[in-house]
Amino acid sequence: GLHEIFNILWNATDNDTLELRINSWGGFVKEGQNFFNIIRNKFNGRTTTILDRAGYSMGALLFCCGDTRIVMEQADLMFHDYSGAAWGKGQEIESQVEHTKKHIRKFFKEVIIENNFLTQKEFEDMLIGKDFWMDVPEMCHRGIATHVMVNGNLVKANKYLKKLNKQAKNGKKKEK
């Protein structure tokens, strides 16, 4: 079913925009790379991704591909290294694993590191098994989210963080 969608997207005009609404526990990296290629080569500068609730694994990477990245207040996101399998004769398995590791991690690096969504150290930790879970304030702080939907209003991420800081300060004053 995705091949038909990909073909339709490749045939879009230069005036078309792309909006991806994401609520995903993950998916196949190869299909995510197809979306990435379409976004970068056909909809560059004209893609909005919306994180409704969950953006885990490939869902997180797809969310990060948007030019405008909107999160709902209850959304969360998670980066981690890929999962996979290989089969065949011994040398075929080794060759497949090495190629996949190199190819997929280059893609991860392009989406995550080149956009400064994780530090190099965090990225290296991710590659050895650490998961990075993020709530809305952290996504805003890291620049992953560009906007937050609050009660039907689109708020820029930096204004959302200022609002949260102000609320936290007011809460501390009331405690005293």
C-alpha positions as a Markdown table, in Angstrom:
| # | Residue | x | y | z |
|---|---|---|---|---|
| 1 | Gly | 0.0 | 0.0 | 0.0 |
| 2 | Leu | 2.8 | 2.4 | 0.7 |
| 3 | His | 4.2 | 2.2 | -2.9 |
| 4 | Glu | 1.0 | 3.7 | -4.2 |
| 5 | Ile | 1.2 | 6.5 | -1.6 |
| 6 | Phe | 4.9 | 7.1 | -2.4 |
| 7 | Asn | 4.1 | 7.3 | -6.2 |
| 8 | Ile | 1.3 | 9.8 | -5.5 |
| 9 | Leu | 3.7 | 11.9 | -3.4 |
| 10 | Trp | 6.5 | 11.9 | -6.0 |
| 11 | Asn | 3.9 | 13.2 | -8.5 |
| 12 | Ala | 3.0 | 16.2 | -6.4 |
| 13 | Thr | 3.5 | 19.7 | -7.8 |
| 14 | Asp | 5.9 | 22.3 | -6.5 |
| 15 | Asn | 2.9 | 24.1 | -4.9 |
| 16 | Asp | 1.8 | 21.1 | -2.8 |
| 17 | Thr | 2.6 | 20.7 | 0.8 |
| 18 | Leu | 3.0 | 17.5 | 2.9 |
| 19 | Glu | 1.5 | 17.1 | 6.4 |
| 20 | Leu | 2.3 | 13.9 | 8.3 |
| 21 | Arg | 0.3 | 13.2 | 11.4 |
| 22 | Ile | 2.2 | 10.7 | 13.6 |
| 23 | Asn | 1.1 | 8.4 | 16.3 |
| 24 | Ser | 3.6 | 5.6 | 16.0 |
| 25 | Trp | 5.3 | 3.0 | 18.1 |
| 26 | Gly | 7.8 | 2.6 | 15.3 |
| 27 | Gly | 8.1 | 0.8 | 12.0 |
| 28 | Phe | 10.4 | -0.2 | 9.2 |
| 29 | Val | 13.5 | 2.0 | 8.6 |
| 30 | Lys | 13.5 | 1.3 | 4.9 |
| 31 | Glu | 9.9 | 2.7 | 4.5 |
| 32 | Gly | 10.8 | 5.6 | 6.7 |
| 33 | Gln | 13.8 | 6.3 | 4.5 |
| 34 | Asn | 11.3 | 6.4 | 1.5 |
| 35 | Phe | 9.4 | 9.1 | 3.3 |
| 36 | Phe | 12.7 | 10.9 | 4.2 |
| 37 | Asn | 13.7 | 10.9 | 0.5 |
| 38 | Ile | 10.3 | 12.3 | -0.6 |
| 39 | Ile | 10.4 | 15.0 | 2.1 |
| 40 | Arg | 13.9 | 16.1 | 1.2 |
| 41 | Asn | 13.7 | 15.8 | -2.5 |
| 42 | Lys | 10.0 | 16.7 | -3.3 |
| 43 | Phe | 8.7 | 18.6 | -0.3 |
| 44 | Asn | 11.8 | 20.3 | 1.0 |
| 45 | Gly | 10.7 | 23.3 | 3.1 |
| 46 | Arg | 7.0 | 22.4 | 2.7 |
| 47 | Thr | 6.6 | 19.6 | 5.2 |
| 48 | Thr | 4.7 | 19.7 | 8.5 |
| 49 | Thr | 4.9 | 16.8 | 10.9 |
| 50 | Ile | 2.4 | 16.6 | 13.8 |
| 51 | Leu | 3.0 | 14.4 | 16.8 |
| 52 | Asp | -0.4 | 13.5 | 18.1 |
| 53 | Arg | 0.8 | 11.2 | 20.9 |
| 54 | Ala | 3.6 | 8.7 | 20.4 |
| 55 | Gly | 6.6 | 9.1 | 18.2 |
| 56 | Tyr | 8.9 | 6.2 | 19.0 |
| 57 | Ser | 11.7 | 4.7 | 16.9 |
| 58 | Met | 11.0 | 5.3 | 13.2 |
| 59 | Gly | 8.0 | 7.4 | 14.2 |
| 60 | Ala | 10.4 | 9.8 | 16.0 |
| 61 | Leu | 12.7 | 10.0 | 13.0 |
| 62 | Leu | 9.8 | 10.8 | 10.7 |
| 63 | Phe | 8.6 | 13.5 | 13.0 |
| 64 | Cys | 12.1 | 15.0 | 13.0 |
| 65 | Cys | 12.0 | 15.2 | 9.2 |
| 66 | Gly | 9.4 | 18.0 | 9.2 |
| 67 | Asp | 10.3 | 21.6 | 8.5 |
| 68 | Thr | 7.6 | 22.6 | 11.0 |
| 69 | Arg | 7.2 | 20.1 | 13.8 |
| 70 | Ile | 4.1 | 20.4 | 16.0 |
| 71 | Val | 3.5 | 18.4 | 19.1 |
| 72 | Met | 0.3 | 18.0 | 21.2 |
| 73 | Glu | 0.8 | 18.6 | 24.9 |
| 74 | Gln | 0.5 | 15.0 | 25.8 |
| 75 | Ala | 3.0 | 13.7 | 23.2 |
| 76 | Asp | 6.2 | 11.9 | 23.8 |
| 77 | Leu | 9.1 | 10.8 | 21.7 |
| 78 | Met | 11.8 | 8.1 | 21.9 |
| 79 | Phe | 15.0 | 7.6 | 19.9 |
| 80 | His | 16.9 | 4.3 | 20.0 |
| 81 | Asp | 19.1 | 2.1 | 17.8 |
| 82 | Tyr | 17.4 | -0.1 | 15.2 |
| 83 | Ser | 16.2 | -3.6 | 15.7 |
| 84 | Gly | 16.6 | -6.1 | 12.9 |
| 85 | Ala | 17.3 | -9.7 | 11.8 |
| 86 | Ala | 19.5 | -11.4 | 9.2 |
| 87 | Trp | 19.5 | -14.8 | 7.7 |
| 88 | Gly | 21.6 | -16.8 | 5.3 |
| 89 | Lys | 25.0 | -18.5 | 5.3 |
| 90 | Gly | 27.5 | -17.2 | 7.8 |
| 91 | Gln | 29.4 | -14.8 | 5.6 |
| 92 | Glu | 26.1 | -13.5 | 4.1 |
| 93 | Ile | 24.8 | -12.7 | 7.6 |
| 94 | Glu | 27.9 | -10.9 | 8.6 |
| 95 | Ser | 27.9 | -8.9 | 5.3 |
| 96 | Gln | 24.2 | -8.0 | 5.7 |
| 97 | Val | 24.6 | -6.9 | 9.3 |
| 98 | Glu | 27.7 | -4.7 | 8.5 |
| 99 | His | 26.0 | -3.1 | 5.5 |
| 100 | Thr | 22.7 | -2.5 | 7.4 |
| 101 | Lys | 24.5 | -1.1 | 10.4 |
| 102 | Lys | 26.5 | 1.4 | 8.3 |
| 103 | His | 23.6 | 2.4 | 6.1 |
| 104 | Ile | 21.0 | 2.8 | 8.8 |
| 105 | Arg | 23.3 | 4.6 | 11.3 |
| 106 | Lys | 24.3 | 7.1 | 8.6 |
| 107 | Phe | 20.6 | 7.8 | 8.1 |
| 108 | Phe | 20.0 | 8.2 | 11.9 |
| 109 | Lys | 23.0 | 10.5 | 12.1 |
| 110 | Glu | 21.7 | 12.6 | 9.3 |
| 111 | Val | 18.3 | 13.1 | 11.0 |
| 112 | Ile | 19.4 | 13.2 | 14.6 |
| 113 | Ile | 22.9 | 14.6 | 14.8 |
| 114 | Glu | 22.9 | 17.0 | 11.9 |
| 115 | Asn | 19.9 | 18.7 | 13.4 |
| 116 | Asn | 21.5 | 18.7 | 16.9 |
| 117 | Phe | 18.6 | 16.8 | 18.4 |
| 118 | Leu | 21.1 | 14.6 | 20.4 |
| 119 | Thr | 24.7 | 15.4 | 21.3 |
| 120 | Gln | 27.4 | 13.2 | 19.7 |
| 121 | Lys | 27.9 | 11.5 | 23.1 |
| 122 | Glu | 24.1 | 10.9 | 23.5 |
| 123 | Phe | 24.1 | 9.5 | 19.9 |
| 124 | Glu | 27.0 | 7.1 | 20.8 |
| 125 | Asp | 25.1 | 6.0 | 23.9 |
| 126 | Met | 22.0 | 5.4 | 21.8 |
| 127 | Leu | 24.1 | 3.2 | 19.5 |
| 128 | Ile | 25.1 | 1.0 | 22.4 |
| 129 | Gly | 21.6 | 0.5 | 23.7 |
| 130 | Lys | 20.4 | 3.6 | 25.6 |
| 131 | Asp | 16.9 | 4.8 | 24.8 |
| 132 | Phe | 16.2 | 8.5 | 24.8 |
| 133 | Trp | 12.6 | 9.3 | 26.0 |
| 134 | Met | 11.4 | 12.9 | 25.8 |
| 135 | Asp | 8.4 | 14.8 | 26.9 |
| 136 | Val | 7.1 | 18.0 | 25.3 |
| 137 | Pro | 9.3 | 20.5 | 27.3 |
| 138 | Glu | 12.4 | 18.5 | 26.4 |
| 139 | Met | 11.4 | 18.3 | 22.7 |
| 140 | Cys | 10.9 | 22.1 | 22.7 |
| 141 | His | 14.2 | 22.7 | 24.6 |
| 142 | Arg | 16.2 | 20.6 | 22.1 |
| 143 | Gly | 14.5 | 22.2 | 19.1 |
| 144 | Ile | 12.8 | 18.9 | 18.1 |
| 145 | Ala | 9.4 | 20.5 | 18.4 |
| 146 | Thr | 9.0 | 23.9 | 16.7 |
| 147 | His | 5.4 | 24.4 | 18.0 |
| 148 | Val | 3.0 | 23.1 | 20.6 |
| 149 | Met | -0.8 | 22.9 | 20.2 |
| 150 | Val | -2.3 | 24.3 | 23.4 |
| 151 | Asn | -6.1 | 24.4 | 23.7 |
| 152 | Gly | -6.5 | 24.7 | 19.9 |
| 153 | Asn | -3.8 | 27.4 | 19.6 |
| 154 | Leu | -0.5 | 26.9 | 17.9 |
| 155 | Val | 2.3 | 28.2 | 20.2 |
| 156 | Lys | 5.9 | 28.5 | 19.2 |
| 157 | Ala | 8.2 | 26.2 | 21.3 |
| 158 | Asn | 10.2 | 29.0 | 22.9 |
| 159 | Lys | 7.0 | 30.8 | 24.0 |
| 160 | Tyr | 5.7 | 27.5 | 25.4 |
| 161 | Leu | 8.8 | 27.0 | 27.5 |
| 162 | Lys | 8.6 | 30.6 | 28.8 |
| 163 | Lys | 5.0 | 29.9 | 29.8 |
| 164 | Leu | 6.1 | 26.8 | 31.7 |
| 165 | Asn | 8.9 | 28.6 | 33.4 |
| 166 | Lys | 6.6 | 31.4 | 34.5 |
| 167 | Gln | 4.1 | 28.8 | 35.8 |
| 168 | Ala | 6.8 | 27.0 | 37.7 |
| 169 | Lys | 8.0 | 30.3 | 39.3 |
| 170 | Asn | 4.5 | 31.2 | 40.3 |
| 171 | Gly | 4.0 | 27.8 | 41.8 |
| 172 | Lys | 7.2 | 28.2 | 43.9 |
| 173 | Lys | 6.1 | 31.6 | 45.2 |
| 174 | Lys | 2.7 | 30.1 | 46.3 |
| 175 | Glu | 4.6 | 27.3 | 48.2 |
| 176 | Lys | 6.5 | 29.8 | 50.3 |
